[in-house]
Amino acid sequence: MRAMVLEGDGQPLRMTELPDPVPGSGEVRLKIEACGVCRTDLHVLDGELPAIPYPVIPGHEIVGIVDTLGSDVSSFSVGDRVGVPWLGYTCGVCPFCRENRENLCDRPLFTGYTRDGGYATHTVADARYAFRLSESGQAAEIAPLLCAGLIGWRSLKLAGDARDLGIYGFGAAGHIVAQAARFQGRAVHAVTRAGDVEAQQLALRLGAVWAGAAEDVPSASLDAAIIFAPVGELVPAALRAVRKGGRVVCGGIHMSDLPSFPYSLLWQERQLLSVANLTREDGRQFFALAARAGIRTQTEIFPLHEANEVLKRLREGKITGAAVLVP
């Protein structure tokens, strides 16, 4: 198989020929159709996540076709279309797993981080942590749902019943969550980088009632805000924008340091929350809602060997919607 391999902290990915992986007990091997490019991949590339087991193949928004079954797999058959998300394994026995909070498992494995991911022609996944997908639809349009959609859905759930919702960072996750929020009858206020006219126009086309930059004032006081951009300075800005009793949800796995801010921004029962990973139940809920809501992703599609250039463009904010690699 071919794969774009990360061999060390801060190094560019290298196209490598590797033996085809062999699925073990409870695993399936996929021939990959598409893999979305997520901002978390940049955190892996930059060594910002702990204990990265180099060499590793990044990518955790995988759509593929099962071509080999390991032993003891009854949930899938050869030829099934399957989606593989960030959460690749949980222990099932720690206190969090026993409390149905597997997203906080003490001994998890994560696709494209602590187990090989989807920047490749093939990958192996634990069948218990893969999702059956419809055979219809373009793989490249489905791929971003496997993380941007899933973690966005979990963030939206933590935002509570907010009617006026701010979305800070209108990229892959933001443009998917906006569609889910509009389907639920919420008013979306999109906050983008200053001058990012394309992202603001996308937000308005998707039904946002307002789009602007962080230094602008949203058209209404917000009941809640979700921050997808990994920028700590957005936290006090979002706290200023939410009304008393409101919530600010940080939806990323990594964020730059939060600046000092006055307690008055948090006072009056405002809440600051973080999202960690996802549960399989989140996935089941989200894919059901995505089908009902007719959620569509805006994607830019690239060949696998251009992964380094795509990651560079993502870092520079030059991707509108989501980027997807196709082997």
N, C-alpha and C positions, 0 to 999 in steps of 0.2 A: 504494500500500500504506500501511498504518498502522504506526507504530513508536514505541516509547518510546525517545527519543534523549537521550543524555548529552552536554551541550554544553560542560561545563567541570568542573574539579575541585570536588567537594563540592556541585554543583548538583543539584536534583531532576531526575528524568527528565521529559521533556516529550513528550506525545503529538503526533506530527507526521505529516502526510500527505506522502508521498514518491512519486516515480515508481517503478513496479515495476522491480526490478533485472533486468538482462539478463545471463545467464551467458556468460562468455567461453569460450575453448577449454579443454576439460578440466573444465568446471564444470557443475553442475546447479542449477536453481532449484527451491526447495521451497515449497509451500504449507504453512505451519506448522500442525501439529495441537496441539502443546504444547511448552513450554520450561520446564525446571526452573530454580529459583532457587537459586544456589550462593553460599556465603560468599565465594568469589573475586569475585563480582559486587560485593560490598561494598568489596573492596579496589580494584576499578576505580572505583567511585563515589567513594571517598575519596581518589583520586589516590595510592594507596600503591604502585602499580606504575609502573615508569618509562616515559616516552615514550608516553603515551596519545595516540592521534591523534584529538583531538576534531574534529568531533562523531563519536560512535561509538554503535552500538546494542549494548548488553550482551546476555549470554545465550549459554551454550555447552552446554546439555543439550537439544538440539533433536531433536524427532521431527516429520517432515513427509513429504509426498507429492510426488514429483518431478512438476512440471508443465511444465518446459521443459528441454531438453538443449542444452548448448553443443556446439560442434563437437568432434570427436575423443573423444566419450564413448561407450564400448561396454559399460561395466560396469553401467549402469542403463538402465531404460526409463521412459517416462512412465507414471505410476501406481504405481511402486514406492514402498514405505515405506522411509525412510532415516533413520538417526541421524547427527547431526553433533556431534562432541565438541570439547573444548578445543583439541587440537592440530589446526590447520587447514592447515598446509603446512610442509614442511621442504625444505632446499635440495638434499639428496641428494649433495652433493659435499664437504662439510666432513669433517674427520677423524671426528667423532662419527657422522655419517650413514654413512660408509664402514665404521665398526665396528659397525653395527647398533645404534647408541645414538641413534636419531633424536630421542628425548625431550630430548637435550642439544644439538640442532642449533644452530649458530652464527647462523643466519639464519631462524628460524622465524616463522610467523604463527599467532596464537591467536584462535580464534573468540570474539567478544564483547569483545575487547581490542584487538588490532591488525588485525582485520577484523570487519566487522559481524556481529552474532549474531542471536539468536532472540527478542528481545523485540519481535516484529513479526508481521505476517501472512505475510510472505514473506522468504526469504533466499537467498543464493547460496553454494554451497560447492564446494570442490575435490573432485571425485568420488573421487580417490584416497584421501582422508582421511575418507570417509563410510562408514558401515556399513550393509549391507543388514539390515533388520529384518523380523521376522515380521509378517504382515498381521493376525494375531490379537492380542488384548490391547488394553487401553485405552492410548492414547498418553500420558496423564498418569501412568500407572503405570510406563511404560517410560522416560520422560524422565530421571528421576534416575539411571538406570543409566549415562547418557552421561558423567557426571563423578564424582558421588559413588560410583557403583559402580566405574568404571574406576580412579580414583586410589586408591580403597580396595583394589582388587585388587592394584595395584602395591605398595601399602604392605604388604599381607598377604604378598606374595611376599618382600619384603625382611625381614619378620619371621622368615623361615626356618621351621624345623620346630617352632616353639614350640607346646607343648601347652597350657600355661596362658597365655592371651593377655589382656592388659589393653587396653581401648579407652577412651581419654580423649576425651570429647566424643561423646555418643550422639545425634547428629542424623542428617542425610541419609546421610553416608558410614558412620557408625558402625552404623546399624541394617541397612544392606546387608551390610557386611563381617561383622557378627556372624552372619548367615545363612550366608555362605560358609564362615566358620570352623567353625561347628557342623556343616555338611555334611562338612567334612574331619575331623571328630572332635576338634576342639579344645575346650577349656573356656574360655568367655568370661567375663571380669570387666569389667563396665561401670562407668565413672567419669563422673559427670555433675556439673553445677553443684549446689552444696549446696541441698537442698530441692526439686530438680526431680523430684518424685514421678512425674510423667507419663512422663518419659524412663526413669526407673528401672523403672517398671512395664512399659514397652514392652520394655526389655532382658530382663526376666525372662520375659515372654511369648514372646520369641524364643529362649529357651533358655539365657540367661546363668545361670551358677551363683552369681553374686553381683552386686549393684549397689549403689553408694554414691557418696559424694563424695570428692574428692581427699584430704581430710584424714583419711578413714577408711582402715582397713587392709584390703586385699583378703583374701579367704578363703584364699588360697594365695600363696606366693612365685611371681612371674611369670617365665616364660621370656622373654617379650618384651612390649613395650607399643607401641601405636600412638597418637599424639597427633593428633587432628583439630581440636581447639579451638585457635585461634590465640593461645594464651596461653603466653608463655615461662616463666612461673612453674611450669608443669606439668612442665617438663623435669627439674628436680631431684626433684620428687615421683615421677615415673615411674622415675627412676634408683634411688631408694630402694626402689621396689617390685619391681624385677627382681633376680633372683638373679645371682650371679657368672657371668660368661660370657654374660649376657643382652643383649638389644638394645632400644633405644628408637628408634622410627621416627617422625620428624616428617612428617606427611602433608599439610601445607598449603603453599600457595605463598607465604604471608606469615605472620609470627608476631611478636608483640611481643618486645622484647629479652629475652634470657636473663639471669636474675640470676646473680650470682656464687655459686658453690657449691664445696664442698670437693672436692678431687681424689679423696678416698676414695669418693665416689659413683660415679666413673667407673672406679676401680681394679678390679682382679681381672677384667680383660678384658671389662668391659661396653663396649658400642658405642653411639654416638649417630649416627644416620643421617638424611638428609633425602631426600624423594622429589621428583623434578622431572618434572612433566608425565606423559606416557604414550607408549607406542609402539603402532603399529597391531597388532602381535602381542599386546600386552596385551589389546587389545579383542577380538581373535578368541578368545583363551583365556577371557576373562571371560564373554563372551556364551554360549560353549559350556557353561561351568560353571553359569551362572545358569539355563540351561534344565534341566540335569540336577538341580540343587539345588532347583528350583522357587522361586527367590528372588522375593519379593513386596515391593513398596515400600508404605510407609504415606505417603499424600500428603494435603495440603490444597490444594485447587484454587481458583484465583482468576482473574477476568477480567484481560486484559492491562492495561487502564487502571488497575488497582489496584497496579501494580508498586511504586510508591513506598511504599505502606502495607505491602506484603508485605516489602519490604527492611527497613523499620523494625521490623517484628515479628521478622524473622530476627535483626537486630542485638540486640534485647532478649531473645533466647532464648525467644520465644513461639510457635515453630513446633515441633511434635512430628513427627518424621520428616522429610519433605521438602515444600517448597512448589513448586507448579507453576502457571505462567501459561498460560491457554488463550485464544487470540485469539477 
